[in-house]
Structure formats: structure tokens, C-alpha cells
Amino acid sequence: MSDPILGQILNQLQQMDNRFDSIDVRLEKMEDRLNTMESRLDTIEEQTKNIPLLQQAVLETLTVTKRLDASHSASERKVTTELNTHQHSIDILNRRQLRMEADIETLKSR
């Protein structure tokens, strides 16, 4: 073969070698990105594996909170009823006291 043809072949082989090098670099970058994505996915999986336990804890807390709220409401109603009863008793005693004072005043004025 002649030197110009061999030169062309060598030139094309060098171009192909450069292209392969470029492809290798791109593949390495893609592999690095894939490794990063896999690492992130592993982290996400690790962080989210406890979500069911957290959900259970939240549901249990909600149940306890509802029970406490119901108990608090019942206690509040009971206290309100007792306060009303005591207030009524105090009103009755006040009326009796006023009557007794009036009776005493009447007895004094006789």
C-alpha cells in the first residue's frame, strides 16, 4: 500500500481511538452518576424503613389523645355539675341567712 493510504488509515484509526476514549469517559461519568444514584436510593430506603413504625406510633398517640380528651370532657362536665350544685346550695344558704337576719330584726323590734 502506498504511504498516503496508510496515512489515511492511521488517521482514521487515531480518530476512532479518540472517539473510543471519549465514549470511555462518558461511560465512566454515567457509571459514577449511577453509583451516586444507587447510594442515594440506599439512603432513602434506610431512612424510610421506619415510616410504618412512625405511623403506628402516631396512630397510638392519636388514640390516647382522643381517650384523654374524652376523659377530660367528662371530668369537666362533672366539675361543672358539682360547681352548679354548690352554687345552688350557697344561694339557698344565703336566702336562709337573709330570712334569719330579717326574723332577728323583727324579733328585736318587738
Rosetta blueprint (number, residue, H / E / L):
1 M L
2 S L
3 D H
4 P H
5 I H
6 L H
7 G H
8 Q H
9 I H
10 L H
11 N H
12 Q H
13 L H
14 Q H
15 Q H
16 M H
17 D H
18 N H
19 R H
20 F H
21 D H
22 S H
23 I H
24 D H
25 V H
26 R H
27 L H
28 E H
29 K H
30 M H
31 E H
32 D H
33 R H
34 L H
35 N H
36 T H
37 M H
38 E H
39 S H
40 R H
41 L H
42 D H
43 T H
44 I H
45 E H
46 E H
47 Q H
48 T H
49 K L
50 N L
51 I H
52 P H
53 L H
54 L H
55 Q H
56 Q H
57 A H
58 V H
59 L H
60 E H
61 T H
62 L H
63 T H
64 V H
65 T H
66 K H
67 R H
68 L H
69 D H
70 A H
71 S H
72 H H
73 S H
74 A H
75 S H
76 E H
77 R H
78 K H
79 V H
80 T H
81 T H
82 E H
83 L H
84 N H
85 T H
86 H H
87 Q H
88 H H
89 S H
90 I H
91 D H
92 I H
93 L H
94 N H
95 R H
96 R H
97 Q H
98 L H
99 R H
100 M H
101 E H
102 A H
103 D H
104 I H
105 E H
106 T H
107 L H
108 K H
109 S H
110 R L
